[in-house]
């Protein structure tokens, strides 16, 4: 009987699984800015000991997603406006620069339009989490078509705070239909081989998060930080299911 020589993907350690779960919950706003974090409660909920939870919180603190206040406790960090701006700069620089190398062909355009149709389906069903995943797919596909998919790792590693701001904008300010229209404008320009218009449309789309943040900050200033350490105030924030 032939042996399957393909090596199975290595299993994540308990610590890494815990870290991945907590990071995902923070970025998805299941654990919103300012949320108090109890090692005991998280360990019980996740079915692990306190050790992997404690280690994960330390790593998330290094990433800027958790703040620890002596004699007070650990909290999900507020959205750092400086980190949002930095991540947006990195993202725009990489994604817009990659357009110059994008191979515009029928298959590539068809693949992008398939993603747009899936995004429209997610909008119709009201599945914000699915739309966010498809939004990521769209931007990653643009990099792949340009031969720069590996650059997605650099984009992704920089944008934890940006992703939280983007999710807030989906929940509170910018309609999903607007984002789909902006994606469509990029694809239409690429199909017409108008790279200048594609660049302009993509920049407009990516920079929209700044206006969204201003509107959210006006109504919920305690969700944001200018980088100064201060105890978060727990606020009601819509969570993604």
DATAQUI-V925664 format. One record per helix or strand. SS is the DSSP state (a for helix, b for strand). FROM is the first residue (numbers start at 1). LEN is the number of residues. If there is no record, write none. Layout:
BEGIN
ss->[SS/SS]
from->[FROM/FROM]
len->[LEN/LEN]
END
This chain:
BEGIN
ss->[a/b/a/a/b/b/b/a/a/a/a/a/a/a/a/b]
from->[14/36/39/50/66/73/79/81/106/128/149/160/176/195/221/224]
len->[14/2/8/13/4/4/2/21/20/18/10/13/16/25/3/2]
END
